[in-house]
Amino acid sequence: MSPYRAILLFLIALSFKMAAQSPEWSAAGMPSYGRQVRCIYTDTTNNILYVAGEIMATSSSFSTQFICKYDGSTWSTLGVFNGQVLSLANYNGDLIASGFFNNINGVPIFSIARYDGSSWSSIGNFNNGVLRVKVIGTDLYALGGFTSIDGTPANAVAKWNGSVWSDVNGFSADIGTILFDITIYKGNTYICGNFTNSSLGINHLAEYKGGTWQNVGGGIQGSWTDLAEFASYKNELYVAGSIIKPDGNVGHMIQKWNDTIWSEVGGSVQDINGGYSFCAIRDMLVHNNELYIAGGFGYAGHVPATYVAKWDGLKWCGFATKDLFTTGLGAQGGNAIGFYNDTLYLGIGNDTLNGVSTNRILKYMAGNYVDTCSIEFTGVEQLSIENGIVIYPNPATNEITIELTLTETNNTFIEIKNILGQTVKKITNDFSPGKNIIEIYISDLPKGLYFVQVQNGAKLSGQKIVKQ
């Protein structure tokens, strides 16, 4: 099949899909008040869904907070914390909780605790909050902004082997380090967060390789950078958070690393206006061979994707959530995502969904739904380049220039199509044999992804462009 026919069939299929009914989001039924949902965790061993963050009995009971659990039929609460629970994990059969608390059920327990099925106990006193707990192999890792455990110095990351805490490969950074995630990729340890190591030239992301900590492809640039999440997907390492493309990064809020170079992920994600201003990705996971993200964004791959989107390695798809949220802290968007019994759950910053109280957690009712999907990104922007076509700049804001070399000019014209396959501009200049330079103004087009198609006799050529 020719590249043009593949694109055409895709656009036709997309137009039918977008004519279907709206996505079916509903409140998840959690009875406790979720002022902020920060963690959705599925214990696959026991088939339990946990929700944590600022989960309270009422909107003002800050000193009485819970972990909520759902067994598929009934919601219940676990523990009484005097502060937020931000992260959960299962380690050696125990539930591990971390966050900003120093008391559970009236017992002094600082920042991290384990639950053995009947009671909570301490596994170390941290002098500051533990933002994430994560199990890798036989070790439990803790990350945050702490500087000591049980009075022993520890710089924002430590690992527990079931008996004692230890540092992680001698990691050190400048004062004020906050770490959010850790992972192993191609046998090497990676950490990310809000930190620098000026002596090693490390910015927000570091790799332990060859016995030393070092920067990763020059690091992530920008004074507002804040890296929150790792995900290994299709043999590449994805990193997401607050990454600003205009600060000199290849991606916006998300980019990927293949152990050699950084790459953009299908056009990245954009803010609620479709641009490259500050927004955020707050959670990321892989499910059924697709990568899901949640955050405070409005577009993914330049197509509508409010708060939540998925990436299959070639294209982004959104879930058209923008018009569902009516009140509350809407600008915060999605804070956490998780799957339970193959259902997608989303923690949001909004109070209501179509006028119904959500307690800030939704579930996605799969079925006859509509999504918005970008054209596939194959890693090569030009899909079929014939007759010497060059299009620049790309992305573009006001105009594009097409350099077109022709051997003959019979039946030659240029069309710009949107993602539905609709022609939004058609250029029928008096083309001449040899090199033609055509300037096309696109400032009147909405931001998004377009396909520039050149018809020359019986030949078709095309290239994707992005209108910013």
Protein Blocks (a to p, Z undefined) as FASTA:
>chain_A
ZZklmmmmmmmmmmmmmmmccdddddehiabdcfbacbdcddfknopacdedjddfblkl
mmlccddddehjaccdedjafbdcfbdcdeehiacdddjdfbeehiacehiacdehjacc
debjafbdcfbdcdehjbccdddjbfbeehiacehiacdehjaccdeehiacdehiacfb
dcdeehiacdddddddfknopghiacdeehiacdeehiaedjkbccfbdcdeehiacded
jddfknopabehiacdehlaccdeehiaadfkopacdcddfbdcdeehiacdddjdfbeh
hiacehiacdehjaccdehlmlmpmgdjfknmpabdcdeehiacdddfbfbeghiafklp
acddedjdddddddddehiablbdghhiacdddddfkbccdddddfbfghiacddddfko
pafbdcdddcdehjddddddfklpccddddddddehjaccddddddZZ
